[in-house]
Amino acid sequence: MPRFALLAWVLFGLVAGVVLLLAGQAPTAGWVFSATALPVAAQVGIGLARSLLGGRVGVDAVALVAILGAVALGEGATAVVIALMVAGGEALEAWAEGRAAGALTDLMARAPRRAARLTENGIIDIDVADIRPGDSLLVRPGDTIPADGALEEDGATLDESMLTGEPLPRLMARGAALRSGAINAGPAFRMRALQDAGASTYAAILRLTQQARTTRAPLVRLADRWALGFVGLTALLAGGAWAATGDVLRALAVLVVATPCPLILAAPIALIAGIGRAARRGIVVKGGGALERLSRIQTVLFDKTGTLTPGRLRLAAVDADPALGRDAALRLAGALAQGSTHPVSAALVAAAKERGLDLPKPVEVTESPGGGVTGLVDGLSLALGSKGFLQETHIDTSAAFGLASQVAAGSIAWLAADGHTVAAFVMADGLRPEAPSAVRRLRALGVNRIALLTGDRIAAATAVGRALRLDAVLAEKSPAEKIAAVRAEASKARTAMVGDGVNDAPALAAADVGIAMGAAGTAAAAEASDVVLLVDRIDRVAEAIAIAKRTRQVALTAILIGMGLSICAMGVAAAGFLAPLTGAFVQEAIDVFAILFALTALRPGSAETEASLLPAEAGLEERTAEHAELRRLVEALRTAGDTIGATASELPSLKALEVRLRTELLPHQREEERALYPAAALRLGGQDPMAPLIRMHTEIEQLVDRVTALLQAAGQEGGWATSVAELRRAFFALEVLLQVHLVAEEEVLASVTG
């Protein structure tokens, strides 16, 4: 009989018996109560037999004996109350499991089933299983994207909350990658499928979710083993009370009040709730076992590229022959790089386009894989690549570029024109803005060893390790060496490995817990892992551990308090101070407490300090875009300091730079203090947490005023000679302070955004 139907049957019988009692028909009421309880006993007996056949302890034997004993002793009212508690407990369990698994159920329920294919003959409604790569699809308002693909419209607004936990919609540009499972929150748009539905993001999430719902955790199995001891203790107390007093009702009272519910329900409900909570934050945990192991992690190993760093090279600095100039050098390099597929070339092209530089088409392009590229641009014979590549092509590389030598961890691309080196481009894969705060949160959660495990060069890995204050840096490791390193760490402490690439998959599988960056990572890494982060943010690792720790704490607390109360009640019943009927109500109160307490795993705990989005009015996206513009201003400050000379010929260009400082930099700072900083301060808490950044704003504004005053003095007769040295110092000071401020601000904002 279904759980809720069984509860309805018991309630009907209970009401009927009470009516008979009020009518003075006590014997008949007793028979009705007993008849109502017996079907419940039958269902409990069937479940008990199945448990025993499955090799599991049948803790419901206590309830079965209690119901049958009450009926046999003529305690019909007690029997029906026990039956009500059993049926009500099962219904409560069903409700609690549904509540705990709500986020996972939502994921399953939103799975797309139909899609609209665009053909020459119009729109055809198809099953999602019939989608093939290359299909043109129409996604209507409110529809779920059925397969991974690319946007073919100028813009689309997507709700990715079911994938990432982020509540705010995202505006996607033409050509943007679309993930199945996102919901169209705007007008209809066209997309091109790149995968069939079965190989897409959402299908993978559903497979992981199903796995998460069917895996039993060690804590649940431990509770099952404890239940065997509980059954023995119950039998001992009931039998002892009967033997010592000869009062069979005392034995019945012990059986009635004995409840294994905290043991058999609290752990699975808490774990399901924890998994559901993680899913709402864009963290898919593959089962209660993985969640429990995650709660015990003491060591975390990170891959570098794509994990602690974004995995996308960017142009960090340009050092060029003064006769050519930085922009001209970048224009030539970007033009030649269009003929190459190397990531450095892609970064140079992107940097040149960001600066609005016109890139002519290169001719006679020849690429040497892993070395560099040569070709003609504007009649100049260019070579772009490593210093070794230039030397192999007999190019003079003796030109000194001090900036390049200062960045040991960066990847440097050299540009030669007509046989002479004319520029050096420092490339970097900088840290994720949220990485420092993620490391600090891990330490606060009790992770006592954090290390970098990467196949990258020692210099690049050491720079990352030093910046994040990691405990160890294990660099230049092959996939086999990564596995050995993970096993070595796991032999000393429970270890998690975080990675994103195909080469990380074996190491993820070797760790106690493998955590994959699923948003931008590979399918191999996601399949080999125990936890998949659907949001491309490394701080979700700390959040996952915080959720796991709280979930385990809730489960253990529910078990210990619930079982403690149950054992105390059994002692009171054995002493004769608790009647069977009263004991039935006490038993149900303990059950309800255990289940409701287990559900608190759905709520964040004090240790989680989860990230969440700043309000939309804070304008975070606009501020982030403006930072890219400000970095070009930083470069202009460096150029001004480098090129300022003995004559006043640069004065007009320096005044133009001062105008940019006042029209671009200072308004940006004021707007941040008005809209962004107050919202960030609310998220950070504490006493004026944004004060250091505001103080930097003040120092920057004072330096801008200093530049203005020096330029005014330099424009007067004889003023240039007395002002030039101070101007150079002011430009360099502004460059350094602004660079530090941008990095610090991005780190702070990354810690309060999700």
DRENGU-103827 format. One record per residue (C-alpha): x, y, z. Coordinates in nm, 3 decimals. Example, Ala and Ser with C-alpha at 12.3 -4.5 7.8 and 13.67 -1.06 7.14 Angstrom:
DRENGU-103827
1.230, -0.450, 0.780
1.367, -0.106, 0.714
END
This chain:
DRENGU-103827
0.000, 0.000, 0.000
0.140, 0.347, -0.086
0.271, 0.544, 0.209
0.011, 0.819, 0.205
-0.273, 0.571, 0.141
-0.161, 0.374, 0.445
-0.167, 0.691, 0.655
-0.519, 0.771, 0.530
-0.636, 0.419, 0.627
-0.500, 0.454, 0.981
-0.652, 0.799, 1.026
-0.990, 0.668, 0.909
-0.976, 0.376, 1.154
-0.862, 0.600, 1.438
-1.149, 0.844, 1.384
-1.400, 0.559, 1.357
-1.276, 0.407, 1.683
-1.289, 0.740, 1.865
-1.650, 0.790, 1.748
-1.740, 0.444, 1.885
-1.571, 0.526, 2.216
-1.771, 0.846, 2.247
-2.086, 0.644, 2.172
-2.007, 0.411, 2.462
-1.904, 0.117, 2.241
-1.561, 0.059, 2.397
-1.527, -0.315, 2.307
-1.620, -0.247, 1.945
-1.381, 0.049, 1.935
-1.100, -0.180, 2.058
-1.170, -0.424, 1.774
-1.172, -0.138, 1.519
-0.841, -0.008, 1.654
-0.684, -0.353, 1.631
-0.823, -0.416, 1.282
-0.684, -0.083, 1.168
-0.336, -0.160, 1.305
-0.303, -0.510, 1.155
-0.262, -0.401, 0.786
0.018, -0.172, 0.901
0.178, -0.465, 1.082
0.146, -0.671, 0.763
0.320, -0.404, 0.557
0.595, -0.371, 0.818
0.638, -0.749, 0.813
0.675, -0.753, 0.434
0.935, -0.477, 0.451
1.117, -0.662, 0.728
1.133, -0.980, 0.520
1.271, -0.789, 0.222
1.539, -0.629, 0.439
1.647, -0.963, 0.580
1.657, -1.119, 0.232
1.871, -0.826, 0.117
2.118, -0.886, 0.397
2.021, -0.574, 0.592
1.918, -0.547, 0.954
1.541, -0.536, 0.997
1.509, -0.266, 1.260
1.134, -0.248, 1.196
1.107, -0.572, 1.392
1.066, -0.359, 1.704
0.760, -0.181, 1.560
0.614, -0.511, 1.433
0.645, -0.681, 1.774
0.502, -0.371, 1.945
0.189, -0.364, 1.725
0.127, -0.739, 1.749
0.198, -0.736, 2.123
-0.047, -0.451, 2.182
-0.318, -0.630, 1.984
-0.254, -0.954, 2.172
-0.274, -0.776, 2.508
-0.598, -0.604, 2.417
-0.431, -0.263, 2.394
-0.607, -0.171, 2.071
-0.568, 0.203, 2.128
-0.194, 0.159, 2.178
-0.172, -0.059, 1.866
-0.348, 0.198, 1.647
-0.134, 0.483, 1.782
0.181, 0.281, 1.704
0.036, 0.213, 1.357
-0.030, 0.584, 1.319
0.328, 0.659, 1.417
0.462, 0.403, 1.167
0.240, 0.523, 0.881
0.298, 0.887, 0.972
0.671, 0.827, 0.997
0.680, 0.673, 0.650
0.479, 0.961, 0.506
0.706, 1.210, 0.683
1.008, 1.025, 0.548
0.869, 1.045, 0.194
0.804, 1.417, 0.233
1.150, 1.477, 0.383
1.326, 1.286, 0.106
1.134, 1.484, -0.153
1.219, 1.809, 0.024
1.585, 1.716, 0.057
1.613, 1.604, -0.304
1.419, 1.902, -0.437
1.711, 2.054, -0.628
1.800, 1.718, -0.783
1.438, 1.654, -0.875
1.417, 1.997, -1.037
1.718, 1.908, -1.250
1.549, 1.588, -1.366
1.212, 1.755, -1.425
1.358, 2.027, -1.645
1.523, 1.788, -1.886
1.423, 1.897, -2.238
1.220, 1.641, -2.431
1.130, 1.819, -2.757
1.317, 2.058, -2.985
1.233, 2.278, -3.285
1.454, 2.209, -3.587
1.477, 2.477, -3.859
1.466, 2.334, -4.211
1.407, 2.463, -4.562
1.045, 2.355, -4.523
0.993, 2.539, -4.195
1.002, 2.441, -3.829
0.981, 2.071, -3.742
0.909, 1.953, -3.388
1.146, 1.666, -3.304
1.246, 1.453, -3.007
1.569, 1.572, -2.845
1.719, 1.228, -2.912
1.699, 1.310, -3.285
1.920, 1.621, -3.260
2.245, 1.588, -3.455
2.555, 1.811, -3.466
2.502, 2.087, -3.722
2.125, 2.108, -3.677
1.980, 2.460, -3.677
1.743, 2.489, -3.380
1.489, 2.747, -3.267
1.474, 2.808, -2.891
1.147, 2.977, -2.796
1.092, 3.196, -2.487
1.090, 2.978, -2.175
1.231, 2.675, -2.358
1.527, 2.479, -2.224
1.827, 2.460, -2.458
1.817, 2.096, -2.572
2.181, 2.045, -2.676
2.518, 2.218, -2.651
2.572, 2.459, -2.938
2.657, 2.808, -3.061
2.435, 3.115, -3.077
2.348, 3.231, -3.430
2.171, 3.553, -3.328
2.309, 3.892, -3.224
2.207, 3.831, -2.863
2.019, 3.602, -2.626
1.926, 3.619, -2.257
1.973, 3.295, -2.067
1.875, 3.178, -1.720
2.152, 2.937, -1.615
2.042, 2.908, -1.252
1.975, 2.535, -1.278
2.330, 2.480, -1.405
2.530, 2.727, -1.200
2.316, 2.849, -0.911
2.346, 3.208, -1.036
2.010, 3.389, -1.014
2.080, 3.669, -1.262
2.028, 3.611, -1.638
2.325, 3.629, -1.874
2.333, 3.817, -2.203
2.508, 3.608, -2.469
2.667, 3.746, -2.787
2.660, 3.593, -3.136
2.883, 3.287, -3.153
2.874, 3.231, -2.775
2.882, 2.873, -2.650
2.540, 2.761, -2.523
2.500, 2.480, -2.271
2.202, 2.251, -2.267
1.988, 2.299, -1.959
1.993, 2.679, -1.968
1.652, 2.843, -2.014
1.572, 3.112, -2.269
1.474, 3.414, -2.058
1.427, 3.644, -2.358
1.297, 3.640, -2.715
1.332, 3.335, -2.939
1.672, 3.279, -3.097
1.848, 3.047, -3.341
2.136, 2.821, -3.245
2.354, 2.559, -3.412
2.383, 2.225, -3.231
2.742, 2.112, -3.174
2.656, 1.788, -2.990
2.369, 1.548, -2.990
2.149, 1.571, -2.682
2.293, 1.259, -2.519
2.647, 1.400, -2.525
2.553, 1.747, -2.406
2.608, 1.918, -2.072
2.262, 1.861, -1.928
2.256, 1.492, -2.015
2.587, 1.448, -1.833
2.449, 1.633, -1.530
2.143, 1.407, -1.524
2.364, 1.097, -1.533
2.570, 1.232, -1.245
2.253, 1.324, -1.055
2.107, 0.976, -1.095
2.433, 0.829, -0.969
2.424, 1.067, -0.673
2.075, 0.948, -0.575
2.155, 0.576, -0.583
2.492, 0.561, -0.404
2.491, 0.466, -0.035
2.733, 0.657, 0.186
2.960, 0.497, 0.449
2.775, 0.695, 0.716
2.446, 0.536, 0.607
2.600, 0.188, 0.615
2.745, 0.265, 0.959
2.399, 0.366, 1.082
2.264, 0.035, 0.954
2.527, -0.151, 1.156
2.447, 0.052, 1.468
2.081, -0.041, 1.421
2.166, -0.407, 1.489
2.296, -0.313, 1.833
1.987, -0.101, 1.893
1.756, -0.396, 1.824
1.955, -0.605, 2.070
1.943, -0.331, 2.335
1.566, -0.298, 2.291
1.512, -0.672, 2.331
1.735, -0.675, 2.639
1.554, -0.385, 2.810
1.205, -0.513, 2.724
1.285, -0.867, 2.831
1.462, -0.750, 3.146
1.171, -0.528, 3.252
0.925, -0.814, 3.199
1.141, -1.067, 3.379
1.214, -0.834, 3.673
0.858, -0.716, 3.733
0.637, -0.969, 3.561
0.455, -0.673, 3.402
0.423, -0.737, 3.030
0.297, -0.380, 2.975
0.640, -0.250, 3.077
0.797, -0.462, 2.805
0.536, -0.333, 2.560
0.609, 0.028, 2.664
0.982, -0.026, 2.594
0.902, -0.171, 2.250
0.663, 0.114, 2.174
0.902, 0.393, 2.267
1.204, 0.232, 2.098
1.260, 0.416, 1.769
1.546, 0.349, 1.527
1.429, 0.639, 1.309
1.725, 0.868, 1.391
1.957, 0.586, 1.281
1.788, 0.474, 0.963
1.653, 0.808, 0.837
1.867, 1.096, 0.966
2.185, 1.009, 0.777
2.034, 0.950, 0.429
1.800, 1.249, 0.455
2.084, 1.479, 0.565
2.310, 1.354, 0.286
2.040, 1.395, 0.022
1.975, 1.745, 0.157
2.346, 1.827, 0.138
2.370, 1.699, -0.219
2.062, 1.903, -0.310
2.207, 2.215, -0.152
2.532, 2.165, -0.340
2.339, 2.121, -0.666
2.169, 2.457, -0.615
2.516, 2.613, -0.594
2.630, 2.455, -0.920
2.818, 2.169, -0.748
2.724, 1.815, -0.853
2.833, 1.557, -0.594
2.823, 1.198, -0.716
2.656, 1.043, -0.414
2.657, 1.049, -0.038
2.986, 0.859, -0.022
3.164, 1.134, -0.214
3.003, 1.399, 0.005
3.113, 1.222, 0.322
3.472, 1.177, 0.197
3.477, 1.542, 0.098
3.390, 1.640, 0.456
3.710, 1.472, 0.581
3.956, 1.624, 0.332
4.284, 1.744, 0.485
4.497, 1.797, 0.172
4.397, 1.966, -0.154
4.607, 1.942, -0.471
4.539, 2.188, -0.754
4.628, 2.169, -1.119
4.745, 2.505, -1.252
4.625, 2.581, -1.603
4.248, 2.614, -1.621
4.214, 2.559, -1.247
4.406, 2.818, -1.045
4.457, 3.018, -1.364
4.192, 3.083, -1.632
4.390, 2.888, -1.892
4.378, 3.177, -2.139
4.696, 3.366, -2.225
4.675, 3.745, -2.224
4.919, 4.018, -2.315
5.068, 4.144, -1.988
5.324, 4.395, -2.120
5.496, 4.521, -2.434
5.858, 4.633, -2.460
5.945, 4.784, -2.796
6.216, 4.978, -2.974
6.136, 5.346, -2.903
6.171, 5.421, -3.273
5.884, 5.182, -3.344
5.662, 5.229, -3.038
5.449, 4.980, -2.848
5.126, 5.018, -3.046
5.304, 4.991, -3.380
5.489, 4.682, -3.259
5.164, 4.522, -3.139
4.998, 4.606, -3.471
5.271, 4.424, -3.666
5.275, 4.128, -3.429
4.896, 4.101, -3.428
4.883, 4.115, -3.806
5.139, 3.836, -3.845
4.979, 3.632, -3.566
4.658, 3.608, -3.770
4.835, 3.340, -3.973
4.907, 3.122, -3.668
4.695, 2.893, -3.452
4.920, 2.910, -3.144
4.758, 3.039, -2.818
5.020, 3.317, -2.797
4.920, 3.431, -3.145
4.552, 3.431, -3.050
4.630, 3.643, -2.743
4.829, 3.895, -2.951
4.549, 3.926, -3.207
4.293, 3.976, -2.929
4.510, 4.240, -2.758
4.558, 4.431, -3.083
4.186, 4.429, -3.157
4.106, 4.544, -2.801
4.323, 4.849, -2.866
4.139, 4.920, -3.189
4.445, 4.858, -3.407
4.393, 4.793, -3.777
4.544, 4.455, -3.864
4.650, 4.413, -4.228
4.648, 4.067, -4.378
4.989, 3.893, -4.368
5.130, 3.722, -4.676
5.381, 3.442, -4.731
5.310, 3.312, -4.382
5.507, 3.010, -4.262
5.450, 2.859, -3.918
5.693, 2.639, -3.730
5.484, 2.439, -3.477
5.594, 2.524, -3.124
5.851, 2.773, -3.249
5.703, 3.073, -3.424
5.576, 3.224, -3.746
5.725, 3.432, -4.029
5.567, 3.642, -4.302
5.534, 3.980, -4.468
5.329, 4.270, -4.329
5.333, 4.615, -4.492
5.641, 4.509, -4.687
5.836, 4.422, -4.372
5.983, 4.076, -4.325
5.862, 3.973, -3.980
5.936, 3.685, -3.747
5.739, 3.620, -3.429
5.820, 3.353, -3.173
6.059, 3.240, -2.904
6.413, 3.376, -2.884
6.541, 3.035, -2.990
6.320, 3.045, -3.300
6.455, 3.386, -3.397
6.814, 3.270, -3.347
6.748, 2.963, -3.562
6.637, 3.195, -3.842
6.964, 3.394, -3.803
6.803, 3.703, -3.655
6.999, 3.937, -3.430
6.857, 3.900, -3.078
7.110, 4.117, -2.898
6.867, 4.405, -2.846
6.806, 4.453, -2.473
6.450, 4.455, -2.348
6.463, 4.494, -1.973
6.092, 4.437, -1.919
6.103, 4.089, -2.070
6.387, 3.981, -1.844
6.190, 4.088, -1.537
5.904, 3.843, -1.597
6.058, 3.500, -1.558
5.726, 3.322, -1.518
5.568, 3.470, -1.827
5.582, 3.339, -2.179
5.772, 3.586, -2.398
5.712, 3.629, -2.770
5.978, 3.818, -2.964
5.917, 4.021, -3.280
6.183, 4.081, -3.542
6.157, 4.311, -3.845
6.400, 4.287, -4.137
6.645, 4.081, -3.935
6.649, 4.281, -3.610
6.459, 4.225, -3.287
6.223, 4.519, -3.233
5.984, 4.414, -2.956
5.914, 4.166, -2.678
5.563, 4.069, -2.567
5.518, 3.931, -2.218
5.231, 3.684, -2.207
5.072, 3.565, -1.884
4.803, 3.330, -1.766
4.723, 3.524, -1.450
4.561, 3.389, -1.138
4.185, 3.367, -1.118
4.072, 3.668, -0.914
3.897, 3.443, -0.663
4.194, 3.205, -0.618
4.358, 3.380, -0.317
4.032, 3.397, -0.121
3.958, 3.034, -0.213
4.291, 2.922, -0.063
4.228, 3.123, 0.254
3.877, 2.975, 0.291
4.017, 2.624, 0.254
4.260, 2.685, 0.538
3.979, 2.827, 0.752
3.785, 2.503, 0.690
4.069, 2.295, 0.835
4.255, 2.196, 0.516
4.612, 2.195, 0.645
4.804, 2.126, 0.323
4.743, 2.291, -0.015
4.979, 2.217, -0.302
5.015, 2.277, -0.675
5.049, 1.967, -0.895
5.109, 2.055, -1.259
5.286, 1.957, -1.575
5.382, 2.320, -1.636
5.732, 2.467, -1.608
5.888, 2.508, -1.264
5.926, 2.887, -1.301
5.560, 2.942, -1.390
5.436, 2.701, -1.123
5.660, 2.852, -0.854
5.526, 3.200, -0.929
5.169, 3.076, -0.877
5.261, 2.888, -0.561
5.436, 3.190, -0.415
5.147, 3.423, -0.499
4.895, 3.195, -0.327
5.123, 3.098, -0.035
5.087, 2.728, -0.115
5.262, 2.464, 0.095
5.430, 2.286, -0.196
5.480, 2.314, -0.572
5.513, 1.991, -0.772
5.589, 2.098, -1.130
5.680, 1.940, -1.465
5.490, 1.621, -1.378
5.367, 1.377, -1.640
5.022, 1.217, -1.596
5.189, 0.907, -1.446
5.393, 1.121, -1.207
5.078, 1.308, -1.108
4.914, 0.979, -1.011
5.218, 0.886, -0.801
5.215, 1.227, -0.632
4.843, 1.200, -0.552
4.889, 0.852, -0.406
5.184, 0.972, -0.198
4.976, 1.254, -0.052
4.676, 1.025, 0.001
4.893, 0.783, 0.199
4.951, 1.060, 0.456
4.612, 1.233, 0.467
4.272, 1.234, 0.297
4.340, 1.410, -0.033
4.133, 1.591, -0.295
4.262, 1.666, -0.645
4.119, 1.957, -0.846
4.169, 1.969, -1.223
4.005, 2.029, -1.557
4.193, 1.861, -1.842
4.222, 1.517, -2.000
4.567, 1.481, -1.844
4.412, 1.540, -1.500
4.160, 1.255, -1.527
4.391, 0.976, -1.394
4.499, 1.192, -1.099
4.137, 1.281, -1.022
4.048, 0.913, -1.014
4.346, 0.834, -0.787
4.251, 1.090, -0.520
4.015, 1.025, -0.229
3.795, 1.290, -0.390
3.840, 1.413, -0.747
3.697, 1.758, -0.821
3.654, 1.860, -1.186
3.609, 2.210, -1.322
3.315, 2.103, -1.534
3.207, 2.442, -1.672
3.513, 2.479, -1.895
3.685, 2.145, -1.835
3.686, 1.824, -2.033
3.434, 1.542, -2.025
3.713, 1.299, -1.927
3.790, 1.500, -1.613
3.421, 1.521, -1.522
3.367, 1.147, -1.566
3.676, 1.059, -1.356
3.580, 1.290, -1.070
3.357, 1.259, -0.764
3.251, 1.625, -0.768
3.186, 1.844, -1.072
3.182, 2.224, -1.049
2.933, 2.359, -1.302
3.046, 2.715, -1.229
3.386, 2.826, -1.357
3.498, 2.950, -1.014
3.765, 2.786, -0.803
3.617, 2.914, -0.476
3.334, 2.662, -0.519
3.587, 2.399, -0.402
3.587, 2.556, -0.055
3.210, 2.591, -0.067
3.170, 2.223, -0.155
3.386, 2.122, 0.142
3.193, 2.357, 0.372
2.861, 2.204, 0.261
3.001, 1.852, 0.309
3.130, 1.928, 0.660
2.801, 2.081, 0.768
2.601, 1.794, 0.620
2.804, 1.532, 0.807
2.779, 1.734, 1.128
2.401, 1.759, 1.093
2.366, 1.386, 1.023
2.578, 1.282, 1.322
2.405, 1.530, 1.553
2.060, 1.407, 1.450
2.167, 1.047, 1.510
2.332, 1.105, 1.847
2.063, 1.331, 1.995
1.776, 1.124, 1.854
1.917, 0.793, 1.973
2.009, 0.943, 2.309
1.651, 1.058, 2.360
1.518, 0.721, 2.248
1.739, 0.525, 2.488
1.644, 0.758, 2.776
1.275, 0.707, 2.697
1.328, 0.329, 2.691
1.483, 0.349, 3.038
1.190, 0.551, 3.169
0.946, 0.300, 3.017
1.136, 0.004, 3.167
1.113, 0.172, 3.510
0.736, 0.185, 3.476
0.699, 0.563, 3.441
0.578, 0.559, 3.080
0.258, 0.388, 2.966
0.250, 0.224, 2.620
0.005, 0.480, 2.478
0.208, 0.776, 2.603
0.527, 0.609, 2.482
0.389, 0.594, 2.127
0.351, 0.972, 2.121
0.699, 1.020, 2.270
0.842, 0.792, 2.002
0.685, 0.993, 1.721
0.809, 1.321, 1.868
1.164, 1.184, 1.860
1.118, 1.069, 1.499
0.989, 1.409, 1.389
1.278, 1.582, 1.563
1.539, 1.362, 1.392
1.392, 1.411, 1.045
1.342, 1.786, 1.076
1.690, 1.831, 1.221
1.839, 1.632, 0.931
1.667, 1.870, 0.689
1.865, 2.164, 0.832
2.145, 2.046, 0.602
1.953, 2.233, 0.331
2.044, 2.562, 0.498
2.390, 2.724, 0.493
2.595, 2.696, 0.809
2.815, 2.959, 0.967
3.128, 2.799, 0.819
3.003, 2.809, 0.461
3.018, 3.184, 0.403
2.898, 3.112, 0.054
2.959, 3.350, -0.232
2.660, 3.520, -0.388
2.602, 3.777, -0.653
2.613, 4.143, -0.572
2.287, 4.320, -0.656
2.246, 4.422, -1.019
2.253, 4.792, -0.932
2.615, 4.751, -0.818
2.712, 4.739, -1.186
2.979, 4.473, -1.140
2.995, 4.376, -1.507
3.041, 4.739, -1.613
3.319, 4.787, -1.357
3.496, 4.473, -1.479
3.485, 4.594, -1.840
3.621, 4.931, -1.732
3.918, 4.761, -1.566
4.032, 4.643, -1.909
4.030, 5.006, -2.025
4.216, 5.117, -1.713
4.492, 4.866, -1.779
4.554, 5.038, -2.109
4.577, 5.360, -1.912
4.838, 5.193, -1.688
5.037, 5.107, -1.998
5.013, 5.467, -2.117
5.149, 5.585, -1.779
5.444, 5.347, -1.813
5.511, 5.470, -2.166
5.497, 5.832, -2.051
5.748, 5.764, -1.775
5.979, 5.578, -2.012
5.975, 5.831, -2.296
5.965, 6.167, -2.117
6.272, 6.357, -2.237
6.481, 6.665, -2.191
6.262, 6.887, -2.411
5.903, 6.999, -2.378
5.797, 6.842, -2.709
5.602, 6.569, -2.523
5.398, 6.824, -2.326
5.083, 6.807, -2.549
5.069, 6.426, -2.531
5.126, 6.435, -2.154
4.842, 6.684, -2.111
4.619, 6.454, -2.317
4.711, 6.172, -2.079
4.622, 6.392, -1.781
4.281, 6.457, -1.939
4.228, 6.080, -1.966
4.312, 6.042, -1.598
4.045, 6.295, -1.507
3.777, 6.179, -1.751
3.828, 5.801, -1.729
4.002, 5.709, -1.404
3.857, 5.946, -1.143
3.489, 5.911, -1.250
3.535, 5.533, -1.245
3.659, 5.551, -0.885
3.373, 5.773, -0.772
3.112, 5.547, -0.931
3.264, 5.244, -0.759
3.245, 5.418, -0.421
2.883, 5.515, -0.491
2.739, 5.188, -0.623
2.978, 4.897, -0.591
3.164, 4.938, -0.263
2.856, 4.968, -0.035
2.711, 4.645, -0.178
3.047, 4.469, -0.141
3.080, 4.595, 0.218
2.745, 4.439, 0.307
2.862, 4.104, 0.175
3.200, 4.124, 0.351
3.067, 4.241, 0.688
3.289, 4.380, 0.961
3.393, 4.738, 1.030
3.434, 4.934, 0.704
3.595, 4.650, 0.501
3.639, 4.864, 0.188
3.845, 5.130, 0.369
4.184, 5.017, 0.226
4.057, 5.039, -0.133
3.897, 5.378, -0.069
4.229, 5.495, 0.077
4.400, 5.387, -0.245
4.145, 5.593, -0.438
4.244, 5.895, -0.230
4.616, 5.841, -0.297
4.550, 5.798, -0.670
4.348, 6.120, -0.682
4.625, 6.308, -0.501
4.880, 6.179, -0.751
4.658, 6.291, -1.040
4.641, 6.637, -0.880
5.021, 6.626, -0.853
5.052, 6.546, -1.224
4.817, 6.834, -1.310
5.021, 7.080, -1.102
5.351, 6.961, -1.251
5.219, 6.989, -1.607
5.100, 7.343, -1.537
5.445, 7.431, -1.401
5.615, 7.259, -1.695
5.419, 7.475, -1.940
5.561, 7.794, -1.797
5.885, 7.945, -1.918
6.178, 7.741, -1.790
5.945, 7.509, -1.603
6.010, 7.195, -1.805
6.365, 7.143, -1.678
6.258, 7.170, -1.314
5.947, 6.953, -1.353
6.056, 6.664, -1.576
6.213, 6.448, -1.302
5.911, 6.489, -1.072
5.675, 6.416, -1.359
5.858, 6.091, -1.434
5.835, 5.988, -1.069
5.464, 6.078, -1.057
5.384, 5.873, -1.367
5.570, 5.569, -1.236
5.408, 5.603, -0.892
5.063, 5.623, -1.052
5.138, 5.321, -1.270
5.243, 5.104, -0.975
4.966, 5.218, -0.740
4.694, 5.179, -1.002
4.818, 4.833, -1.099
4.820, 4.718, -0.736
4.478, 4.872, -0.677
4.319, 4.696, -0.974
4.452, 4.358, -0.863
4.343, 4.412, -0.501
3.999, 4.533, -0.604
3.941, 4.239, -0.838
4.038, 3.995, -0.562
3.801, 4.156, -0.312
3.512, 4.166, -0.558
3.577, 3.807, -0.664
3.537, 3.700, -0.301
3.187, 3.848, -0.278
3.049, 3.737, -0.614
2.926, 3.398, -0.726
END
